[in-house]
Amino acid sequence: MGLCTIARRLCLSRPSFGSRLSTVWTHLYSTEAAKDTGAKKYKYPDVYDPYGAMPPPSEKVVDLADRIAALPPEEIKQIAPALLFRLNQEPPQAISGQGFSFGPQGGSGAGAAKAEEKKAEKTVFDVKLEKFDAAAKIKIIKEIRTFTDLGLKEAKELVEKAPVILKQSLTKEEAEAIIAKIKTAGGVAVME
């Protein structure tokens, strides 16, 4: 039942109350009541720019943009590396997929042969927390926070999910150091 229906029923059931309610309804639905509020109407801008208004580009920049737009696509691809070289900046590094496991690939015989080759030439390792002593849980959490940038809550949740990978893409020396720290704290970690 809507508000209007309730108001109408109240007006019809009580004649003395109805006169007061009708003045309220008249005030609510009048257009002059909205004008009298004195509230400012905010005009939203056509385009929202979080950084504020920017000055128009200079004539040199406009001329440069026109010249770049006129280049063929092969030369446009060469602009970014040339600018990076000219400004003495290193090019951005590609993100590697190393450390991600997509499951076994190929047949059973081929998978075993590939796994042996990978183990022989592996240079990047992951540290996995297998299990830990319940009494040493706090020590393990503190130790994990020393070599990761996790907060207390995130480190606690990570430890509670054991077995879980703690850190990826480490050298063999870094991984062994982390495993030794976890072992002294009361946990069992392995290198993968």
C-alpha positions as CSV (number, residue, x, y, z in Angstrom):
1,M,0.0,0.0,0.0
2,G,1.4,3.3,-1.0
3,L,1.8,6.5,1.0
4,C,-0.9,8.3,-1.0
5,T,-3.4,5.5,-0.3
6,I,-2.7,5.7,3.4
7,A,-3.1,9.5,3.4
8,R,-6.4,9.3,1.5
9,R,-7.8,6.8,3.9
10,L,-6.8,8.9,6.9
11,C,-8.4,12.0,5.3
12,L,-11.7,10.1,4.8
13,S,-11.8,8.5,8.2
14,R,-11.1,11.6,10.3
15,P,-12.7,14.8,9.1
16,S,-10.8,17.1,11.6
17,F,-7.5,15.4,10.8
18,G,-8.2,15.6,7.0
19,S,-8.0,19.3,6.9
20,R,-4.6,19.4,8.4
21,L,-3.4,16.6,6.2
22,S,-4.8,18.2,3.1
23,T,-2.7,21.3,3.8
24,V,0.4,19.1,4.2
25,W,-0.3,17.4,0.9
26,T,-0.9,20.7,-0.8
27,H,2.4,22.0,0.5
28,L,4.2,18.8,-0.5
29,Y,2.9,18.8,-4.1
30,S,3.0,22.5,-4.7
31,T,5.7,23.8,-7.1
32,E,6.1,26.9,-5.1
33,A,7.3,25.0,-2.0
34,A,10.3,23.7,-4.0
35,K,11.1,27.3,-5.1
36,D,11.0,28.5,-1.5
37,T,13.7,26.1,-0.2
38,G,16.5,28.4,-1.2
39,A,18.7,25.4,-2.1
40,K,21.3,25.9,-4.7
41,K,21.0,23.9,-7.9
42,Y,24.3,22.4,-8.8
43,K,25.1,22.3,-12.5
44,Y,27.2,19.3,-13.4
45,P,30.0,19.9,-15.9
46,D,29.8,18.3,-19.3
47,V,33.1,16.4,-18.8
48,Y,34.5,15.5,-15.4
49,D,38.2,16.0,-15.2
50,P,39.7,14.9,-11.8
51,Y,42.9,16.8,-12.4
52,G,41.2,20.2,-13.1
53,A,41.3,22.3,-16.1
54,M,44.4,22.0,-18.3
55,P,45.8,24.8,-20.4
56,P,45.6,24.3,-24.1
57,P,48.7,22.7,-25.8
58,S,51.3,25.0,-27.2
59,E,51.8,25.5,-30.9
60,K,54.9,23.3,-30.9
61,V,53.0,20.4,-29.3
62,V,50.1,20.7,-31.8
63,D,52.6,20.8,-34.7
64,L,54.5,17.8,-33.3
65,A,51.2,15.9,-33.0
66,D,50.3,16.7,-36.6
67,R,53.7,15.5,-37.8
68,I,53.4,12.2,-35.8
69,A,49.9,11.6,-37.1
70,A,51.2,12.0,-40.7
71,L,53.9,9.3,-40.2
72,P,53.3,5.7,-41.6
73,P,52.5,3.0,-39.1
74,E,56.0,1.5,-39.2
75,E,57.6,4.7,-38.1
76,I,55.0,5.4,-35.4
77,K,56.0,2.1,-33.8
78,Q,59.6,3.3,-33.6
79,I,58.7,6.5,-31.7
80,A,58.5,5.0,-28.2
81,P,61.8,3.2,-28.3
82,A,63.5,6.2,-29.8
83,L,62.1,8.5,-27.1
84,L,63.1,6.1,-24.3
85,F,66.7,6.0,-25.7
86,R,66.8,9.8,-26.1
87,L,65.5,10.4,-22.5
88,N,68.0,7.8,-21.1
89,Q,65.2,5.6,-19.7
90,E,65.1,1.8,-19.7
91,P,62.3,0.1,-21.8
92,P,59.5,-1.5,-19.7
93,Q,60.2,-5.1,-18.8
94,A,57.9,-7.8,-20.1
95,I,55.9,-9.8,-17.6
96,S,56.9,-13.4,-17.6
97,G,54.6,-16.4,-17.1
98,Q,57.4,-18.2,-15.3
99,G,56.2,-19.6,-11.9
100,F,52.7,-20.2,-13.1
101,S,51.6,-23.8,-13.3
102,F,49.1,-24.7,-16.0
103,G,49.1,-28.4,-15.2
104,P,50.7,-31.3,-17.0
105,Q,51.1,-30.8,-20.8
106,G,51.4,-33.6,-23.3
107,G,51.3,-37.4,-22.8
108,S,52.5,-39.4,-19.8
109,G,55.8,-40.3,-21.3
110,A,56.5,-36.9,-22.7
111,G,55.5,-35.2,-19.4
112,A,58.0,-37.3,-17.4
113,A,60.8,-36.5,-19.8
114,K,60.0,-32.8,-19.8
115,A,59.8,-32.7,-16.0
116,E,63.3,-34.2,-15.7
117,E,64.7,-31.6,-18.1
118,K,63.0,-28.8,-16.2
119,K,64.5,-30.0,-12.9
120,A,67.9,-30.1,-14.3
121,E,67.9,-26.5,-15.6
122,K,65.6,-24.9,-13.0
123,T,66.9,-21.5,-11.7
124,V,63.8,-20.0,-10.3
125,F,62.1,-21.5,-7.2
126,D,58.9,-21.2,-5.1
127,V,58.7,-21.7,-1.4
128,K,55.7,-23.6,-0.2
129,L,54.6,-23.9,3.4
130,E,53.5,-27.6,3.9
131,K,52.6,-27.7,7.5
132,F,53.4,-26.1,10.9
133,D,53.1,-26.7,14.6
134,A,49.9,-25.2,16.0
135,A,51.9,-23.7,18.9
136,A,54.3,-22.0,16.5
137,K,51.6,-20.3,14.4
138,I,52.3,-16.8,15.7
139,K,56.1,-17.3,15.1
140,I,55.4,-18.5,11.5
141,I,53.1,-15.5,10.8
142,K,55.8,-13.1,12.1
143,E,58.5,-14.8,10.0
144,I,56.3,-14.7,6.8
145,R,55.8,-10.9,7.3
146,T,59.5,-10.4,7.4
147,F,60.1,-11.6,3.8
148,T,56.7,-10.6,2.3
149,D,54.9,-7.3,2.2
150,L,51.8,-8.7,3.8
151,G,49.9,-7.2,6.7
152,L,49.1,-9.2,9.8
153,K,45.6,-10.2,8.6
154,E,46.8,-11.3,5.2
155,A,49.8,-13.3,6.6
156,K,47.4,-15.1,9.1
157,E,45.0,-16.0,6.3
158,L,47.9,-17.3,4.2
159,V,49.3,-19.5,7.0
160,E,45.8,-20.9,7.8
161,K,45.5,-22.1,4.1
162,A,48.6,-24.3,4.4
163,P,49.8,-26.0,2.3
164,V,50.3,-22.8,0.3
165,I,53.0,-21.1,-1.8
166,L,54.5,-18.3,0.3
167,K,56.8,-16.7,-2.3
168,Q,57.5,-17.2,-6.0
169,S,60.3,-16.6,-8.4
170,L,63.3,-16.8,-6.0
171,T,66.8,-17.9,-6.5
172,K,68.0,-21.1,-4.8
173,E,69.9,-19.2,-2.1
174,E,66.9,-17.0,-1.2
175,A,64.5,-20.0,-1.1
176,E,66.9,-21.9,1.1
177,A,67.2,-19.0,3.5
178,I,63.5,-18.6,3.8
179,I,63.0,-22.4,4.3
180,A,65.6,-22.3,7.1
181,K,63.8,-19.3,8.8
182,I,60.5,-21.1,8.7
183,K,62.1,-24.3,10.0
184,T,63.5,-22.5,13.0
185,A,60.1,-20.9,13.7
186,G,58.4,-24.4,13.8
187,G,57.1,-24.9,10.3
188,V,57.9,-27.2,7.4
189,A,58.5,-25.5,4.0
190,V,59.7,-27.0,0.7
191,M,61.2,-25.6,-2.4
192,E,59.4,-26.2,-5.7
